[in-house]
Amino acid sequence: MTIDPTATTSETTPRTTLATAAETMHIDPYQQAEQAAAQLLGLTSRQHQIAVVLGSGWLQAADCLGTMDHDIESSQVAGFAAAGVQGHAGRIRSITTEQGAAVLVIAGRTHLYEGRGVDAVAHGVRTARAAGCKVVILTNGCGGINTAFTPGTPVLISDHINYTGRTSLTGARFVDMSAAYSPRLRALAREVDPSLGEGVYIQFAGPQYETPAEIRMAQAMGADLVGMSTALEVIAAREVGLEVLGISLVTNVAAGLSDGTLSHAEVLAAGLAAAPRLGVLLRDIIARIQG
């Protein structure tokens, strides 16, 4: 499927890229996504309908989604790199659900703090769209700002605050973000699990965890969840016309809201403990989407 990067914009301008390695090498990020999708088509011999991006703590959940037909090392596909963060597999998987849906699982996103630029962060969702997907489910492990969301709780993202100081768009690309996280998909998710809460997610650039003062600021801004991914990917996903469902796993209480310190090991441990529930939740949501 060819990406039309102007599909959800009101104006077009000649495309430019951010000051990244891709710019230096004169690589067009949309063409690179098309190249990656063509490689995936060659490797899997199929188009995909739904993409799932696995965040920190979500890796084991993918085992519940269906039959894994192909397991590809990310670095073998154009624009992707080996996993740069512990707990991310650096794999791309093609899975068939019980209902026969073809699901593209990206197990290991690129984070802004890895220094590969914003286009690398957005590459997964752009590739998913070029590979035929119409829906993307973006997951992450996050800190809980709203004390109603305790560690181990999955939460639907209703909106976000992009506090990175960056965007995944360049030029006059005026993408509507008023319903970036699909109300339809959130309603389907609540049909699967009525106990799911909703919250506003704020993305910081990282890699350092937030200070207590930053968390107090985020509270004042209306954030319920905090992490270092997702918002930039959602902007790119909406530009190319993907319908987005965002799900956060609260892995820890945010800084300053408890006496403990923060660590990545805590994030991974929380994900491992919640994996059975997360896997079933994703499986059943995907089945409902295919409905």
ChimeraX attribute file (.defattr): number of C-alpha atoms within 10 A of each C-alpha:
attribute: neighborCount
match mode: 1-to-1
recipient: residues
	/A:1	14
	/A:2	14
	/A:3	20
	/A:4	13
	/A:5	19
	/A:6	16
	/A:7	15
	/A:8	15
	/A:9	16
	/A:10	11
	/A:11	12
	/A:12	13
	/A:13	10
	/A:14	7
	/A:15	14
	/A:16	13
	/A:17	20
	/A:18	16
	/A:19	11
	/A:20	16
	/A:21	15
	/A:22	19
	/A:23	15
	/A:24	10
	/A:25	8
	/A:26	11
	/A:27	14
	/A:28	14
	/A:29	21
	/A:30	21
	/A:31	15
	/A:32	20
	/A:33	27
	/A:34	21
	/A:35	18
	/A:36	24
	/A:37	26
	/A:38	20
	/A:39	16
	/A:40	26
	/A:41	15
	/A:42	10
	/A:43	14
	/A:44	17
	/A:45	10
	/A:46	13
	/A:47	20
	/A:48	26
	/A:49	18
	/A:50	24
	/A:51	29
	/A:52	26
	/A:53	25
	/A:54	25
	/A:55	25
	/A:56	28
	/A:57	31
	/A:58	27
	/A:59	22
	/A:60	18
	/A:61	21
	/A:62	24
	/A:63	15
	/A:64	19
	/A:65	21
	/A:66	18
	/A:67	15
	/A:68	17
	/A:69	11
	/A:70	16
	/A:71	14
	/A:72	16
	/A:73	17
	/A:74	21
	/A:75	14
	/A:76	15
	/A:77	20
	/A:78	18
	/A:79	19
	/A:80	24
	/A:81	18
	/A:82	16
	/A:83	18
	/A:84	14
	/A:85	15
	/A:86	13
	/A:87	22
	/A:88	21
	/A:89	19
	/A:90	21
	/A:91	22
	/A:92	24
	/A:93	22
	/A:94	24
	/A:95	23
	/A:96	18
	/A:97	18
	/A:98	12
	/A:99	12
	/A:100	12
	/A:101	17
	/A:102	23
	/A:103	26
	/A:104	25
	/A:105	25
	/A:106	26
	/A:107	24
	/A:108	27
	/A:109	32
	/A:110	27
	/A:111	23
	/A:112	22
	/A:113	16
	/A:114	14
	/A:115	12
	/A:116	15
	/A:117	21
	/A:118	24
	/A:119	28
	/A:120	24
	/A:121	24
	/A:122	28
	/A:123	24
	/A:124	28
	/A:125	29
	/A:126	31
	/A:127	29
	/A:128	34
	/A:129	27
	/A:130	26
	/A:131	28
	/A:132	21
	/A:133	24
	/A:134	18
	/A:135	25
	/A:136	24
	/A:137	23
	/A:138	24
	/A:139	25
	/A:140	25
	/A:141	29
	/A:142	30
	/A:143	29
	/A:144	29
	/A:145	28
	/A:146	18
	/A:147	12
	/A:148	10
	/A:149	22
	/A:150	16
	/A:151	21
	/A:152	22
	/A:153	21
	/A:154	25
	/A:155	24
	/A:156	23
	/A:157	25
	/A:158	19
	/A:159	20
	/A:160	24
	/A:161	17
	/A:162	19
	/A:163	15
	/A:164	16
	/A:165	8
	/A:166	13
	/A:167	17
	/A:168	21
	/A:169	21
	/A:170	13
	/A:171	12
	/A:172	13
	/A:173	18
	/A:174	15
	/A:175	20
	/A:176	13
	/A:177	13
	/A:178	8
	/A:179	12
	/A:180	22
	/A:181	22
	/A:182	19
	/A:183	14
	/A:184	12
	/A:185	21
	/A:186	22
	/A:187	13
	/A:188	19
	/A:189	23
	/A:190	15
	/A:191	14
	/A:192	19
	/A:193	13
	/A:194	10
	/A:195	12
	/A:196	15
	/A:197	16
	/A:198	20
	/A:199	21
	/A:200	19
	/A:201	32
	/A:202	29
	/A:203	22
	/A:204	22
	/A:205	19
	/A:206	15
	/A:207	12
	/A:208	10
	/A:209	19
	/A:210	20
	/A:211	12
	/A:212	14
	/A:213	11
	/A:214	15
	/A:215	23
	/A:216	16
	/A:217	12
	/A:218	21
	/A:219	16
	/A:220	9
	/A:221	12
	/A:222	16
	/A:223	22
	/A:224	25
	/A:225	31
	/A:226	30
	/A:227	23
	/A:228	26
	/A:229	29
	/A:230	25
	/A:231	26
	/A:232	24
	/A:233	27
	/A:234	25
	/A:235	22
	/A:236	24
	/A:237	27
	/A:238	23
	/A:239	24
	/A:240	24
	/A:241	21
	/A:242	24
	/A:243	21
	/A:244	26
	/A:245	24
	/A:246	27
	/A:247	29
	/A:248	29
	/A:249	29
	/A:250	28
	/A:251	28
	/A:252	25
	/A:253	23
	/A:254	28
	/A:255	22
	/A:256	16
	/A:257	14
	/A:258	10
	/A:259	8
	/A:260	11
	/A:261	12
	/A:262	16
	/A:263	10
	/A:264	16
	/A:265	12
	/A:266	15
	/A:267	23
	/A:268	20
	/A:269	16
	/A:270	21
	/A:271	29
	/A:272	18
	/A:273	14
	/A:274	22
	/A:275	21
	/A:276	15
	/A:277	16
	/A:278	25
	/A:279	19
	/A:280	17
	/A:281	19
	/A:282	21
	/A:283	20
	/A:284	19
	/A:285	22
	/A:286	25
	/A:287	18
	/A:288	15
	/A:289	14
	/A:290	13
	/A:291	8
